[in-house]
Amino acid sequence: MSLDLHMHSWFSDGTKSPRELVQLAVNSGLSAIAITDHDTMAGIEEAIAAGGELGVEIVPGIELSVVQKRKPLHILGYFMDSAGAKFSTALKILQEERDNRNTKIISKLQKLGVNASIDELKEISGPGQTGRPHIAKLLVNHGCVRSMQQAFDEYLKKDGRAYVSRFAYSAEDAISLIKDAGGLSVLAHPIQVDKSLNYLTTLLPVLRHYGLDGIETYYPTQKKGMRKRIRRFAEEYGLFLTGGSDYHGDIRPGTRLAGSGNVYVSSSLLDNMKACLKKQNSKD
């Protein structure tokens, strides 16, 4: 059976609740999933409860946006204790900075003549955190753009008309926070770091030195030849493999969970992760 270790709920920029994601996993025949919302683990408790009822193993997860020498990366974390004081404080800082950024972006849009407000933005984002995808949807609703991609291209990406930079932890600090919370750290979708993957020869030894544990190998846009190269990198630097769909729901039409022809993620990979976690805990 396949599993899916990378998906997002409406607690960040997905469109489905954690319970809905668990039900979707059941419908897709998945044995285990990880909800890896951006900068928050608020949906994990709901997912675990639903997983217990529906027979799906839930791996606690998160996705952190970080920087390494000014280069943006995404680090996935798994099995953390979200109740730990240090980790909770670190996430609170990220969430507060995200709110500050949203306020500044809305202010820029207002100066550009877009009659939008923070209250309207919160209605779009729902119960979870608010981010640029929700602002993109707001711009579509206002008729400023025809699509969310156009919203990013014209307004929200770097050098866009309403772009505002955001606070991010360094890769070293993020990996340390995950490890201190009892978790495992994984470099997400390396194809988005460098389409040629050549940068990994420089990046991975540094991240491994920081304590990186794994690399996301099975990902929808990482095809057979690319996965083969990533597996070689993993073997060279002693990293385990993970994979997932990066499912966001209706905000990305046409996407599917792993195991449905999108990408297959073997359940053996989770066994390897658990073995690594056990080894890490035995050292502690």
Backbone hydrogen bonds in HBPLUS format (Angstrom, degrees):
<---DONOR---> <-ACCEPTOR-->    atom                        ^
c    i                          cat <-CA-CA->   ^        H-A-AA   ^      H-
h    n   atom  resd res      DA  || num        DHA   H-A  angle D-A-AA Bond
n    s   type  num  typ     dist DA aas  dist angle  dist       angle   num
A0031-SER N   A0002-SER O   3.10 MM  29  6.44 159.4  2.14 160.6 165.4     1
A0003-LEU N   A0265-VAL O   2.95 MM 262  5.46 136.8  2.14 139.0 152.4     2
A0004-ASP N   A0032-ALA O   3.08 MM  28  6.55 155.5  2.14 147.4 154.8     3
A0034-ALA N   A0004-ASP O   2.90 MM  30  6.46 136.5  2.10 150.4 151.2     4
A0005-LEU N   A0243-GLY O   3.05 MM 238  5.82 155.2  2.12 141.2 145.1     5
A0246-ASP N   A0006-HIS O   2.71 MM 240  4.87 139.6  1.87 140.4 143.6     6
A0036-THR N   A0007-MET O   2.72 MM  29  5.58 150.6  1.80 156.1 165.9     7
A0008-HIS N   A0247-TYR O   2.81 MM 239  6.03 158.2  1.86 170.5 173.5     8
A0012-SER N   A0009-SER O   3.14 MM   3  6.04 171.2  2.15 122.0 124.5     9
A0014-GLY N   A0009-SER O   2.86 MM   5  4.35 143.4  2.00 139.4 127.9    10
A0010-TRP N   A0016-LYS O   2.76 MM   6  5.34 136.2  1.95 140.4 143.9    11
A0129-GLN N   A0011-PHE O   2.88 MM 118  5.69 169.7  1.89 125.0 121.8    12
A0015-THR N   A0248-HIS O   3.01 MM 233  6.35 130.8  2.26 135.7 149.1    13
A0021-LEU N   A0017-SER O   3.00 MM   4  6.33 151.2  2.09 151.7 159.9    14
A0022-VAL N   A0018-PRO O   2.99 MM   4  6.32 152.7  2.07 149.0 156.4    15
A0023-GLN N   A0019-ARG O   2.97 MM   4  6.27 160.1  2.01 150.5 155.6    16
A0024-LEU N   A0020-GLU O   2.87 MM   4  6.08 151.9  1.95 143.4 151.6    17
A0025-ALA N   A0021-LEU O   2.86 MM   4  6.11 145.3  1.98 142.3 152.0    18
A0026-VAL N   A0022-VAL O   2.99 MM   4  6.36 150.5  2.08 147.1 154.7    19
A0027-ASN N   A0023-GLN O   2.95 MM   4  6.27 160.7  1.99 149.3 154.2    20
A0028-SER N   A0024-LEU O   2.93 MM   4  6.12 134.4  2.14 138.2 150.6    21
A0030-LEU N   A0025-ALA O   2.95 MM   5  5.21 173.5  1.96 152.4 151.1    22
A0029-GLY N   A0026-VAL O   3.05 MM   3  5.11 158.6  2.10 104.0 110.7    23
A0057-GLU N   A0031-SER O   3.14 MM  26  6.37 165.3  2.16 147.6 143.1    24
A0033-ILE N   A0057-GLU O   2.95 MM  24  6.43 154.0  2.02 166.8 172.2    25
A0059-VAL N   A0033-ILE O   2.88 MM  26  6.14 166.8  1.90 155.3 159.1    26
A0063-GLU N   A0037-ASP O   3.00 MM  26  5.72 153.1  2.08 138.4 133.9    27
A0039-ASP N   A0063-GLU O   3.06 MM  24  6.12 155.8  2.12 145.4 152.0    28
A0044-ILE N   A0041-MET O   3.21 MM   3  5.61 167.9  2.23 116.0 119.7    29
A0047-ALA N   A0043-GLY O   3.10 MM   4  6.28 157.4  2.15 148.3 155.3    30
A0048-ILE N   A0044-ILE O   2.86 MM   4  6.09 161.8  1.89 158.7 162.6    31
A0049-ALA N   A0045-GLU O   3.08 MM   4  6.30 159.8  2.13 148.4 153.6    32
A0050-ALA N   A0046-GLU O   3.01 MM   4  6.23 162.0  2.04 149.3 154.2    33
A0051-GLY N   A0047-ALA O   2.73 MM   4  5.89 155.3  1.79 150.1 158.2    34
A0052-GLY N   A0048-ILE O   2.94 MM   4  6.12 150.2  2.03 145.2 151.8    35
A0053-GLU N   A0049-ALA O   3.24 MM   4  6.53 149.6  2.34 141.3 148.8    36
A0054-LEU N   A0050-ALA O   2.91 MM   4  6.06 154.0  1.97 151.9 159.3    37
A0055-GLY N   A0051-GLY O   2.80 MM   4  5.47 121.7  2.14 141.2 149.6    38
A0056-VAL N   A0051-GLY O   2.98 MM   5  4.54 152.8  2.06 125.6 132.4    39
A0079-PHE N   A0060-PRO O   2.86 MM  19  5.02 152.5  1.94 141.8 144.5    40
A0062-ILE N   A0077-GLY O   3.00 MM  15  5.16 131.2  2.25 145.4 147.2    41
A0077-GLY N   A0062-ILE O   2.91 MM  15  5.16 162.6  1.94 141.8 145.7    42
A0064-LEU N   A0075-ILE O   2.83 MM  11  5.20 174.0  1.84 151.4 152.9    43
A0075-ILE N   A0064-LEU O   2.85 MM  11  5.20 163.4  1.88 154.6 158.4    44
A0066-VAL N   A0073-LEU O   2.86 MM   7  5.25 170.3  1.86 149.2 152.5    45
A0073-LEU N   A0066-VAL O   2.88 MM   7  5.25 162.8  1.91 140.2 142.3    46
A0067-VAL N   A0169-TYR O   3.09 MM 102  6.53 143.5  2.23 144.2 153.7    47
A0171-ALA N   A0067-VAL O   2.88 MM 104  5.62 140.2  2.04 149.3 145.1    48
A0068-GLN N   A0071-LYS O   2.84 MM   3  5.08 153.5  1.91 138.1 146.4    49
A0071-LYS N   A0068-GLN O   3.06 MM   3  5.08 159.6  2.10 105.9 111.1    50
A0188-ALA N   A0074-HIS O   2.96 MM 114  5.42 168.2  1.97 152.9 152.9    51
A0076-LEU N   A0186-VAL O   2.76 MM 110  4.94 159.1  1.81 156.3 157.1    52
A0186-VAL N   A0076-LEU O   2.79 MM 110  4.94 147.5  1.90 149.5 155.0    53
A0078-TYR N   A0184-LEU O   2.93 MM 106  5.18 148.0  2.03 144.8 153.9    54
A0184-LEU N   A0078-TYR O   2.87 MM 106  5.18 151.2  1.96 142.8 152.4    55
A0081-ASP N   A0181-ALA O   2.87 MM 100  5.36 152.9  1.94 145.2 153.5    56
A0084-GLY N   A0081-ASP O   3.23 MM   3  5.83 168.4  2.24 116.8 120.4    57
A0088-SER N   A0084-GLY O   2.90 MM   4  5.95 165.2  1.92 158.8 163.8    58
A0089-THR N   A0085-ALA O   2.95 MM   4  6.04 158.6  2.00 147.6 153.3    59
A0090-ALA N   A0086-LYS O   3.05 MM   4  6.24 156.1  2.11 143.9 150.4    60
A0091-LEU N   A0087-PHE O   3.01 MM   4  6.28 155.6  2.07 150.5 156.5    61
A0092-LYS N   A0088-SER O   2.95 MM   4  6.15 152.2  2.03 145.4 153.5    62
A0093-ILE N   A0089-THR O   3.05 MM   4  6.33 153.2  2.13 147.9 154.0    63
A0094-LEU N   A0090-ALA O   3.21 MM   4  6.53 157.4  2.27 142.3 147.9    64
A0095-GLN N   A0091-LEU O   2.92 MM   4  6.17 160.2  1.96 153.2 158.4    65
A0096-GLU N   A0092-LYS O   2.93 MM   4  6.12 157.3  1.98 149.5 155.3    66
A0097-GLU N   A0093-ILE O   2.97 MM   4  6.14 159.6  2.01 150.0 155.7    67
A0098-ARG N   A0094-LEU O   2.90 MM   4  6.11 145.0  2.02 142.7 152.9    68
A0099-ASP N   A0095-GLN O   3.04 MM   4  6.32 155.3  2.11 144.3 149.9    69
A0100-ASN N   A0096-GLU O   3.01 MM   4  6.31 156.9  2.06 146.6 153.0    70
A0101-ARG N   A0097-GLU O   2.98 MM   4  6.18 153.7  2.05 143.3 150.2    71
A0102-ASN N   A0098-ARG O   2.98 MM   4  6.27 159.4  2.02 151.1 156.3    72
A0103-THR N   A0099-ASP O   3.06 MM   4  6.33 159.3  2.11 151.0 155.8    73
A0104-LYS N   A0100-ASN O   3.13 MM   4  6.40 155.0  2.19 145.5 151.8    74
A0105-ILE N   A0101-ARG O   2.90 MM   4  6.20 154.9  1.97 154.0 161.3    75
A0106-ILE N   A0102-ASN O   2.94 MM   4  6.18 165.6  1.96 154.8 158.1    76
A0107-SER N   A0103-THR O   3.02 MM   4  6.19 153.9  2.09 142.4 149.9    77
A0108-LYS N   A0104-LYS O   2.99 MM   4  6.26 152.6  2.07 143.5 150.4    78
A0109-LEU N   A0105-ILE O   2.91 MM   4  6.23 157.6  1.96 151.8 158.2    79
A0110-GLN N   A0106-ILE O   2.89 MM   4  6.13 154.6  1.95 149.8 156.6    80
A0111-LYS N   A0107-SER O   3.09 MM   4  6.37 153.1  2.16 144.3 151.0    81
A0112-LEU N   A0108-LYS O   3.08 MM   4  6.38 127.5  2.37 136.3 150.6    82
A0112-LEU N   A0109-LEU O   2.98 MM   3  4.92 132.1  2.22  93.3 107.5    83
A0114-VAL N   A0109-LEU O   2.91 MM   5  5.31 163.4  1.94 147.8 142.5    84
A0113-GLY N   A0110-GLN O   2.98 MM   3  5.08 158.7  2.02 105.1 110.5    85
A0116-ALA N   A0114-VAL O   2.87 MM   2  5.62 133.5  2.09 107.6  93.2    86
A0121-LEU N   A0117-SER O   3.07 MM   4  6.35 153.1  2.14 143.7 151.5    87
A0122-LYS N   A0118-ILE O   2.91 MM   4  6.20 153.8  1.98 152.6 159.1    88
A0123-GLU N   A0119-ASP O   3.14 MM   4  6.42 143.9  2.28 142.0 151.2    89
A0124-ILE N   A0120-GLU O   3.26 MM   4  6.60 145.7  2.38 142.3 150.5    90
A0124-ILE N   A0121-LEU O   3.12 MM   3  5.20 123.3  2.45  96.4 110.2    91
A0125-SER N   A0121-LEU O   3.03 MM   4  6.35 155.2  2.09 149.8 156.8    92
A0126-GLY N   A0122-LYS O   3.05 MM   4  6.06 141.7  2.20 142.6 150.0    93
A0134-HIS N   A0131-GLY O   3.08 MM   3  5.64 130.3  2.34 113.2 124.6    94
A0135-ILE N   A0131-GLY O   3.29 MM   4  6.68 150.7  2.38 144.0 152.6    95
A0135-ILE N   A0132-ARG O   3.04 MM   3  4.88 114.5  2.48  93.5 109.9    96
A0136-ALA N   A0132-ARG O   2.78 MM   4  6.04 151.9  1.86 154.7 163.1    97
A0137-LYS N   A0133-PRO O   3.03 MM   4  6.30 151.2  2.11 139.7 146.7    98
A0138-LEU N   A0134-HIS O   2.97 MM   4  6.25 150.1  2.06 141.4 149.8    99
A0139-LEU N   A0135-ILE O   2.98 MM   4  6.30 151.7  2.07 146.9 153.6   100
A0140-VAL N   A0136-ALA O   3.03 MM   4  6.40 148.2  2.14 145.0 153.8   101
A0141-ASN N   A0137-LYS O   2.88 MM   4  6.18 159.0  1.93 150.7 156.5   102
A0142-HIS N   A0138-LEU O   3.00 MM   4  6.27 141.8  2.15 143.6 153.8   103
A0144-CYS N   A0139-LEU O   3.00 MM   5  5.38 146.9  2.11 167.7 164.2   104
A0143-GLY N   A0140-VAL O   2.96 MM   3  5.10 156.3  2.02 105.9 113.4   105
A0151-ALA N   A0147-SER O   3.05 MM   4  6.38 147.7  2.16 140.4 149.7   106
A0152-PHE N   A0148-MET O   3.00 MM   4  6.37 153.6  2.07 150.4 156.1   107
A0153-ASP N   A0149-GLN O   2.89 MM   4  6.14 166.5  1.91 151.9 156.1   108
A0154-GLU N   A0150-GLN O   2.88 MM   4  5.95 161.4  1.92 152.5 156.0   109
A0155-TYR N   A0151-ALA O   2.86 MM   4  5.49 151.4  1.94 138.5 147.5   110
A0156-LEU N   A0151-ALA O   3.16 MM   5  6.37 150.4  2.25 136.9 144.3   111
A0157-LYS N   A0152-PHE O   2.79 MM   5  5.06 153.3  1.86 144.3 137.6   112
A0161-ARG N   A0154-GLU O   3.04 MM   7  6.34 174.8  2.04 136.1 134.4   113
A0162-ALA N   A0155-TYR O   2.84 MM   7  4.92 151.2  1.93 126.0 134.2   114
A0160-GLY N   A0157-LYS O   2.67 MM   3  5.11 147.2  1.78 145.1 144.2   115
A0163-TYR N   A0160-GLY O   3.29 MM   3  5.09 172.5  2.30 105.0 106.7   116
A0174-ALA N   A0170-SER O   2.93 MM   4  6.17 164.2  1.96 157.1 161.5   117
A0175-ILE N   A0171-ALA O   2.99 MM   4  6.11 168.3  2.00 153.1 155.9   118
A0176-SER N   A0172-GLU O   3.03 MM   4  6.16 155.2  2.09 144.2 151.6   119
A0177-LEU N   A0173-ASP O   2.86 MM   4  6.09 153.2  1.93 147.9 155.2   120
A0178-ILE N   A0174-ALA O   3.01 MM   4  6.27 160.3  2.05 151.7 156.3   121
A0179-LYS N   A0175-ILE O   2.97 MM   4  6.17 162.3  2.01 147.8 152.8   122
A0180-ASP N   A0176-SER O   2.83 MM   4  5.97 161.0  1.86 150.7 156.3   123
A0181-ALA N   A0177-LEU O   3.08 MM   4  6.23 135.1  2.29 137.2 148.3   124
A0181-ALA N   A0178-ILE O   3.17 MM   3  5.15 130.2  2.43  93.4 106.6   125
A0183-GLY N   A0178-ILE O   2.86 MM   5  5.18 156.3  1.91 152.5 148.0   126
A0182-GLY N   A0179-LYS O   2.92 MM   3  5.10 155.9  1.98 112.4 114.9   127
A0213-ASP N   A0185-SER O   2.93 MM  28  5.30 149.1  2.03 133.9 144.0   128
A0214-GLY N   A0185-SER O   3.01 MM  29  6.34 142.2  2.15 147.5 154.3   129
A0187-LEU N   A0214-GLY O   3.03 MM  27  6.43 156.3  2.09 139.1 137.0   130
A0216-GLU N   A0187-LEU O   2.91 MM  29  6.04 168.4  1.93 167.2 163.9   131
A0192-GLN N   A0189-HIS O   2.86 MM   3  5.76 157.0  1.92 129.3 134.8   132
A0193-VAL N   A0190-PRO O   2.95 MM   3  5.00 146.8  2.07 100.7 111.3   133
A0194-ASP N   A0190-PRO O   3.19 MM   4  6.56 156.6  2.24 155.6 159.6   134
A0197-LEU N   A0194-ASP O   2.89 MM   3  5.03 142.5  2.03 106.6 118.4   135
A0200-LEU N   A0197-LEU O   3.12 MM   3  5.60 150.3  2.22 110.0 118.4   136
A0201-THR N   A0198-ASN O   3.20 MM   3  5.98 155.7  2.26 118.6 123.3   137
A0202-THR N   A0199-TYR O   2.98 MM   3  5.50 143.1  2.12 112.1 121.9   138
A0203-LEU N   A0199-TYR O   2.89 MM   4  6.11 162.7  1.92 152.4 158.3   139
A0204-LEU N   A0200-LEU O   2.93 MM   4  5.38 161.3  1.96 135.0 140.8   140
A0206-VAL N   A0203-LEU O   3.08 MM   3  5.47 125.0  2.40 108.2 122.0   141
A0207-LEU N   A0203-LEU O   3.00 MM   4  6.28 165.6  2.02 158.5 163.0   142
A0208-ARG N   A0204-LEU O   2.76 MM   4  5.82 157.5  1.81 154.3 161.0   143
A0209-HIS N   A0205-PRO O   3.08 MM   4  6.13 146.9  2.19 130.8 139.0   144
A0210-TYR N   A0206-VAL O   3.07 MM   4  6.47 140.9  2.22 141.5 152.5   145
A0210-TYR N   A0207-LEU O   3.06 MM   3  4.95 121.3  2.42  90.3 105.4   146
A0211-GLY N   A0207-LEU O   3.11 MM   4  6.44 122.6  2.46 135.3 150.1   147
A0212-LEU N   A0207-LEU O   2.94 MM   5  5.45 167.1  1.96 141.7 139.6   148
A0211-GLY N   A0208-ARG O   2.99 MM   3  5.01 139.4  2.16  96.4 108.7   149
A0240-PHE N   A0213-ASP O   3.02 MM  27  6.47 157.2  2.08 146.2 146.2   150
A0215-ILE N   A0240-PHE O   2.97 MM  25  6.45 148.3  2.07 161.8 170.4   151
A0242-THR N   A0215-ILE O   3.14 MM  27  6.15 144.5  2.27 140.2 138.2   152
A0217-THR N   A0242-THR O   2.79 MM  25  5.74 148.0  1.89 144.9 147.5   153
A0218-TYR N   A0242-THR O   3.20 MM  24  6.50 166.8  2.22 142.8 146.4   154
A0244-GLY N   A0218-TYR O   2.88 MM  26  6.29 142.8  2.02 169.6 174.6   155
A0222-GLN N   A0219-TYR O   2.89 MM   3  5.25 163.1  1.91 123.4 128.9   156
A0226-MET N   A0223-LYS O   3.05 MM   3  5.43 115.1  2.48 108.8 124.4   157
A0227-ARG N   A0223-LYS O   2.82 MM   4  6.03 160.8  1.86 161.9 168.4   158
A0228-LYS N   A0224-LYS O   3.05 MM   4  6.27 151.4  2.13 147.5 155.1   159
A0229-ARG N   A0225-GLY O   3.20 MM   4  6.53 153.9  2.27 142.3 148.1   160
A0230-ILE N   A0226-MET O   2.96 MM   4  6.27 161.0  2.00 154.2 159.6   161
A0231-ARG N   A0227-ARG O   2.88 MM   4  6.09 155.3  1.94 148.9 155.3   162
A0232-ARG N   A0228-LYS O   3.14 MM   4  6.45 148.2  2.25 141.8 149.9   163
A0233-PHE N   A0229-ARG O   3.02 MM   4  6.40 154.3  2.09 147.8 154.9   164
A0234-ALA N   A0230-ILE O   2.85 MM   4  6.14 158.4  1.90 150.9 157.1   165
A0235-GLU N   A0231-ARG O   2.95 MM   4  6.18 155.8  2.01 146.4 152.2   166
A0236-GLU N   A0232-ARG O   2.95 MM   4  6.15 157.5  2.00 147.8 154.1   167
A0237-TYR N   A0233-PHE O   2.99 MM   4  6.21 154.3  2.06 153.9 159.7   168
A0238-GLY N   A0234-ALA O   2.89 MM   4  5.69 107.0  2.43 139.6 153.7   169
A0239-LEU N   A0234-ALA O   2.86 MM   5  4.62 164.2  1.88 136.2 140.3   170
A0252-ARG N   A0249-GLY O   3.10 MM   3  5.95 165.5  2.12 123.2 127.4   171
A0255-THR N   A0252-ARG O   3.33 MM   3  6.19 152.6  2.41 146.0 147.0   172
A0259-GLY N   A0263-VAL O   2.64 MM   4  5.72 157.1  1.69 141.2 149.4   173
A0269-LEU N   A0266-SER O   3.12 MM   3  5.82 158.4  2.17 116.0 121.4   174
A0270-LEU N   A0267-SER O   3.17 MM   3  5.55 133.2  2.40 105.2 115.7   175
A0272-ASN N   A0268-SER O   3.09 MM   4  6.45 150.5  2.18 145.4 152.7   176
A0273-MET N   A0269-LEU O   3.03 MM   4  6.35 151.2  2.12 143.1 150.8   177
A0274-LYS N   A0270-LEU O   2.96 MM   4  6.21 159.3  2.00 149.7 154.7   178
A0275-ALA N   A0271-ASP O   2.99 MM   4  6.22 148.6  2.09 143.3 152.0   179
A0276-CYS N   A0272-ASN O   3.01 MM   4  6.29 152.9  2.09 145.0 152.0   180
A0277-LEU N   A0273-MET O   2.87 MM   4  6.17 155.3  1.93 149.4 156.8   181
A0278-LYS N   A0274-LYS O   2.88 MM   4  6.07 156.8  1.93 145.7 151.7   182
A0279-LYS N   A0275-ALA O   3.03 MM   4  6.21 156.0  2.09 143.9 150.1   183
A0280-GLN N   A0276-CYS O   2.90 MM   4  6.14 156.0  1.96 147.9 154.6   184
A0281-ASN N   A0277-LEU O   2.89 MM   4  6.12 160.1  1.93 151.5 156.6   185
A0282-SER N   A0278-LYS O   2.97 MM   4  6.13 145.3  2.09 142.8 152.1   186
A0283-LYS N   A0279-LYS O   3.27 MM   4  6.55 139.6  2.45 139.8 148.9   187
A0283-LYS N   A0280-GLN O   3.23 MM   3  5.35 131.0  2.48  96.2 108.5   188
A0284-ASP N   A0280-GLN O   3.23 MM   4  6.60 144.5  2.36 140.3 149.9   189
